[in-house]
C-alpha cells in the first residue's frame, strides 16, 4: 500500500484493487485448481496415520483469530490517531480524521500481508501435491499393498484410484500437506503483532507486560502449529515451512511495506528545517557578494 500521508483517491483505489486481486487469486486457486497428483510407496509408514475429523483449531478459527488481532490493531491505531496532532490528510477535498488514516495505514498492510500469506501457501499446496500423513485412510487406494508385487515399489498416480467414503473432497484434501496454512497464517499474525507491540509500546513502565504478551504470542504460534502434527494433518517439515513463510512475510510487511519503526518527523520540523536552509543559502549569498565587492575594491585601490 501507499504512504497514507500522501494518499489520494487514485492511490486508495489502487490499494483496494490489489486487495481484491489477491482475494480473487485465493478463490481461484482453492476452487478451480486441482492439486498435483503424485504416487506413493506401499510401505511408506509416514502415510498410514489415522484421520482425525475434528481438530482444536480449524482454519476458520485461525482466520477469526486473525480478525481479532486486526480489531485490536485498529483500536490501538484509533487511540494513537486521536492523540496525534498531525495535520489531517485530505481526500477529495475532505479532511480525513487521523484515526481513520492510521487504521487504514496499519490495518490495510495487515490485510494485504494476510492475503499474500494465504496465496503463497495455497499455491505451494496445489503445485507440490504432497500427501498427508493420513493419506491411506483418506484415500484408500484401489490396490492391495499386501501383495508382494507392490512391496517397496513406487505406485504411480495412474495405477490407483481413491475409494474411501470421503469421496473426491477427501482425495483432494489428502494431497494438500505442504505447506501448513495454519502454521503460516498464525506465524504471520503472531510475528507481525510482536513487532507491532515493539514499535507502538515505548513506555518503560509497560516493558515487562509487553514482553510477557510477546512471549504469549510465541507460545500461541508454537501450540497451534504443533496441533497440526498431533492430529496427523501435516509432516513436521510442512509445519516448519509454514512457520518460516509466515514469519518472513510478517517481517517484509513490518519493515518493507508498513515500515512500522520509521520515525515520523514532528509537525512543523520539516518547515523549520527548510526555512533554516533557505536562510542559510541567503546568508551565504550575501557573504559571497560582499566578499566579491571587497575584492573588486582592493583591486581598484592597487591600481
C-alpha positions as CSV (number, residue, x, y, z in Angstrom):
1,X,0.0,0.0,0.0
2,X,1.0,3.6,-0.4
3,X,2.1,6.0,2.2
4,X,-1.1,7.2,3.9
5,X,0.2,10.7,4.4
6,X,0.4,11.2,0.7
7,X,-2.7,9.2,-0.1
8,X,-5.4,10.3,-2.5
9,X,-8.4,8.8,-4.2
10,X,-6.4,7.2,-7.0
11,X,-3.9,5.5,-4.7
12,X,-6.6,4.2,-2.4
13,X,-8.4,2.7,-5.4
14,X,-5.1,1.0,-6.4
15,X,-4.8,-0.4,-2.9
16,X,-8.3,-1.8,-2.9
17,X,-7.8,-3.2,-6.4
18,X,-4.7,-5.0,-5.2
19,X,-6.6,-6.5,-2.2
20,X,-9.4,-7.6,-4.5
21,X,-7.0,-9.2,-6.9
22,X,-5.4,-11.2,-4.1
23,X,-8.8,-12.4,-2.8
24,X,-9.7,-13.4,-6.4
25,X,-6.4,-15.3,-6.7
26,X,-7.0,-17.2,-3.4
27,X,-10.6,-18.1,-4.5
28,X,-9.4,-19.3,-8.0
29,X,-6.6,-21.5,-6.5
30,X,-8.9,-23.1,-4.0
31,X,-12.0,-23.7,-6.1
32,X,-10.8,-24.0,-9.7
33,X,-7.4,-25.8,-9.4
34,X,-6.7,-29.5,-8.7
35,X,-3.6,-30.5,-6.7
36,X,-0.7,-32.1,-8.4
37,X,-1.1,-35.9,-8.4
38,X,1.8,-37.9,-7.1
39,X,2.2,-41.5,-6.2
40,X,3.4,-43.3,-3.1
41,X,5.3,-46.4,-1.8
42,X,3.1,-49.1,-0.3
43,X,5.4,-49.5,2.6
44,X,5.6,-45.8,3.5
45,X,4.6,-45.7,7.1
46,X,4.5,-41.9,7.2
47,X,1.3,-42.0,5.2
48,X,-0.5,-44.5,7.4
49,X,-1.7,-42.4,10.4
50,X,-5.4,-42.3,11.3
51,X,-7.7,-39.5,10.1
52,X,-8.9,-37.3,12.9
53,X,-12.0,-35.4,11.8
54,X,-12.1,-32.6,14.4
55,X,-9.1,-30.5,15.4
56,X,-8.7,-27.9,18.1
57,X,-8.1,-25.1,15.6
58,X,-9.7,-25.3,12.2
59,X,-8.6,-22.8,9.5
60,X,-11.8,-20.8,10.1
61,X,-10.9,-20.4,13.8
62,X,-7.4,-19.2,12.8
63,X,-8.9,-16.7,10.4
64,X,-11.3,-15.5,13.1
65,X,-8.3,-15.1,15.4
66,X,-6.6,-13.1,12.7
67,X,-9.6,-10.8,12.6
68,X,-9.5,-10.4,16.4
69,X,-5.8,-9.3,16.1
70,X,-6.8,-6.9,13.3
71,X,-9.5,-5.4,15.6
72,X,-7.0,-4.9,18.4
73,X,-4.6,-3.1,16.0
74,X,-7.4,-0.9,14.7
75,X,-8.4,0.0,18.3
76,X,-4.8,0.9,19.0
77,X,-4.5,3.0,15.9
78,X,-7.7,4.8,16.7
79,X,-6.2,5.7,20.1
80,X,-2.9,6.8,18.6
81,X,-4.7,8.7,15.9
82,X,-6.8,10.7,18.4
83,X,-3.7,11.6,20.4
84,X,-1.7,12.6,17.3
85,X,-1.9,16.3,16.5
86,X,-0.6,15.9,13.0
87,X,-2.3,17.8,10.2
88,X,-5.2,15.8,8.7
89,X,-4.9,14.5,5.2
90,X,-7.4,15.4,2.5
91,X,-9.3,13.0,0.3
92,X,-11.5,14.5,-2.4
93,X,-11.2,17.9,-0.6
94,X,-12.5,16.3,2.6
95,X,-10.4,16.2,5.7
96,X,-9.9,12.6,7.0
97,X,-9.6,12.1,10.8
98,X,-6.2,10.9,11.9
99,X,-7.6,7.7,13.5
100,X,-9.1,6.7,10.1
101,X,-5.9,7.2,8.3
102,X,-3.9,5.4,11.0
103,X,-6.3,2.5,10.9
104,X,-6.1,2.3,7.1
105,X,-2.4,2.5,7.1
106,X,-1.6,-0.3,9.5
107,X,-4.8,-2.4,9.2
108,X,-4.5,-2.3,5.4
109,X,-1.0,-3.7,5.4
110,X,-2.1,-6.4,7.8
111,X,-4.9,-7.5,5.4
112,X,-2.6,-7.4,2.4
113,X,0.0,-9.5,4.3
114,X,-2.6,-12.0,5.4
115,X,-3.9,-12.5,1.8
116,X,-0.3,-12.8,0.5
117,X,0.5,-15.4,3.1
118,X,-2.7,-17.4,2.2
119,X,-2.0,-17.2,-1.5
120,X,1.7,-18.3,-1.2
121,X,0.6,-21.3,1.0
122,X,-2.2,-22.3,-1.4
123,X,0.0,-22.1,-4.5
124,X,2.6,-24.3,-2.8
125,X,0.0,-26.8,-1.7
126,X,-1.5,-27.2,-5.1
127,X,1.7,-27.3,-7.1
128,X,3.5,-29.8,-4.8
129,X,0.6,-32.1,-4.0
130,X,2.4,-33.7,-1.1
131,X,0.5,-36.5,0.5
132,X,-0.8,-36.0,4.1
133,X,0.2,-38.4,6.9
134,X,-3.3,-39.8,6.9
135,X,-3.3,-40.3,3.1
136,X,-4.0,-44.0,3.2
137,X,-7.2,-43.6,5.3
138,X,-8.4,-40.5,3.4
139,X,-7.8,-42.1,0.0
140,X,-7.9,-45.9,0.5
141,X,-6.0,-46.7,-2.8
142,X,-7.7,-49.2,-5.0
143,X,-4.7,-51.6,-5.0
144,X,-3.8,-54.3,-2.5
145,X,-0.5,-53.1,-0.9
146,X,-0.1,-56.5,0.8
147,X,0.6,-58.2,-2.5
148,X,4.3,-59.0,-3.0
149,X,4.3,-57.3,-6.4
150,X,3.7,-53.9,-4.8
151,X,6.1,-54.2,-1.9
152,X,8.8,-51.4,-1.9
153,X,7.5,-50.3,-5.3
154,X,6.5,-46.8,-6.3
155,X,2.8,-46.7,-7.2
156,X,2.2,-44.1,-9.9
157,X,-1.0,-41.9,-9.8
158,X,-2.2,-43.8,-12.9
159,X,-2.2,-47.1,-11.1
160,X,-4.8,-46.4,-8.4
161,X,-7.9,-44.5,-7.6
162,X,-9.2,-43.3,-4.2
163,X,-12.1,-45.5,-2.9
164,X,-12.7,-44.1,0.5
165,X,-16.1,-42.8,1.8
166,X,-14.7,-39.3,1.8
167,X,-15.1,-39.1,-2.0
168,X,-13.4,-36.6,-4.2
169,X,-13.1,-34.0,-1.4
170,X,-11.1,-36.5,0.7
171,X,-8.9,-37.4,-2.2
172,X,-8.2,-33.7,-2.8
173,X,-7.6,-32.9,0.8
174,X,-5.2,-35.9,1.1
175,X,-2.9,-34.2,-1.4
176,X,-2.5,-30.8,0.3
177,X,0.0,-31.4,3.0
178,X,2.8,-29.0,2.0
179,X,2.8,-26.4,3.5
180,X,0.7,-25.9,6.6
181,X,-1.5,-22.8,6.1
182,X,-2.4,-23.0,9.8
183,X,1.3,-22.6,10.7
184,X,2.0,-19.9,8.1
185,X,-1.1,-17.7,9.0
186,X,-0.6,-18.0,12.7
187,X,3.1,-17.2,12.4
188,X,2.3,-14.2,10.2
189,X,-0.3,-12.9,12.8
190,X,2.0,-13.6,15.8
191,X,5.2,-12.2,14.4
192,X,3.6,-9.1,13.0
193,X,1.8,-8.4,16.3
194,X,5.1,-8.9,18.2
195,X,6.8,-6.2,16.2
196,X,3.7,-4.0,16.2
197,X,3.8,-4.0,20.0
198,X,7.5,-3.3,19.9
199,X,7.0,-0.3,17.7
200,X,4.0,1.1,19.4
201,X,4.6,0.5,23.1
202,X,7.6,2.5,24.0
203,X,6.9,3.3,27.7
204,X,9.4,1.8,30.1
205,X,6.5,1.2,32.6
206,X,4.9,-1.3,30.2
207,X,8.1,-3.1,29.2
208,X,7.6,-6.2,31.2
209,X,3.9,-6.6,30.3
210,X,4.8,-6.1,26.6
211,X,7.4,-8.8,26.7
212,X,5.1,-11.2,28.5
213,X,2.5,-10.7,25.8
214,X,5.1,-11.2,23.1
215,X,6.1,-14.4,24.8
216,X,2.5,-15.5,24.9
217,X,2.3,-14.9,21.1
218,X,5.3,-17.1,20.6
219,X,3.7,-19.8,22.7
220,X,0.5,-19.4,20.6
221,X,2.4,-19.9,17.4
222,X,4.1,-23.0,18.7
223,X,0.9,-24.5,20.2
224,X,-1.3,-24.1,17.1
225,X,1.4,-25.2,14.8
226,X,2.1,-28.4,16.9
227,X,-1.6,-29.3,16.8
228,X,-1.2,-29.9,13.1
229,X,1.3,-32.7,14.0
230,X,-0.6,-34.2,16.8
231,X,-3.7,-34.6,14.6
232,X,-1.7,-36.0,11.8
233,X,-2.6,-33.3,9.3
234,X,1.0,-32.4,8.3
235,X,4.5,-33.7,8.3
236,X,6.9,-31.8,10.5
237,X,8.6,-30.2,7.5
238,X,5.2,-28.8,6.3
239,X,4.8,-27.1,9.7
240,X,8.3,-25.8,9.7
241,X,8.0,-24.4,6.2
242,X,4.7,-22.8,7.1
243,X,6.2,-21.0,10.2
244,X,9.1,-19.9,8.0
245,X,7.0,-18.5,5.2
246,X,4.6,-16.7,7.6
247,X,7.4,-15.2,9.7
248,X,9.3,-13.9,6.6
249,X,6.1,-12.4,5.2
250,X,5.5,-10.7,8.5
251,X,9.0,-9.2,8.5
252,X,8.5,-8.0,5.0
253,X,5.2,-6.4,6.0
254,X,6.7,-4.8,9.1
255,X,10.0,-3.4,7.7
256,X,9.5,-3.0,4.0
257,X,5.8,-2.3,3.5
258,X,4.4,-0.7,6.6
259,X,7.9,0.4,7.9
260,X,6.5,0.5,11.5
261,X,9.8,1.6,13.1
262,X,10.1,4.7,10.9
263,X,10.3,7.8,13.0
264,X,7.7,10.3,12.0
265,X,9.0,13.8,11.7
266,X,7.3,16.1,14.2
267,X,4.8,18.5,12.8
268,X,6.5,21.8,11.6
269,X,10.0,20.4,11.9
270,X,10.3,20.0,8.1
271,X,9.1,23.5,7.5
272,X,11.6,24.8,10.1
273,X,14.5,23.0,8.5
274,X,13.5,24.2,5.1
275,X,13.3,27.8,6.3
276,X,16.6,27.4,8.1
277,X,18.3,26.0,4.9
278,X,16.8,28.8,2.8
279,X,18.0,31.4,5.3
280,X,21.5,29.8,5.3
281,X,21.6,30.0,1.5
282,X,20.6,33.7,1.6
283,X,23.3,34.5,4.2
284,X,25.9,32.7,2.1
285,X,24.9,34.6,-1.0
286,X,25.1,37.9,0.8
287,X,28.5,37.0,2.3
288,X,29.9,35.9,-1.2
289,X,28.5,39.1,-2.7
290,X,30.2,41.3,0.0
291,X,33.5,39.4,-0.5
292,X,33.4,40.0,-4.2
293,X,32.7,43.7,-3.7
294,X,35.7,43.9,-1.3
295,X,38.0,42.1,-3.7
296,X,37.0,44.5,-6.5
297,X,37.6,47.5,-4.3
298,X,41.0,46.2,-3.3
299,X,42.0,45.7,-6.9
300,X,40.8,49.2,-7.8
301,X,42.9,50.7,-4.9
302,X,46.0,48.8,-6.1
303,X,45.9,50.4,-9.5
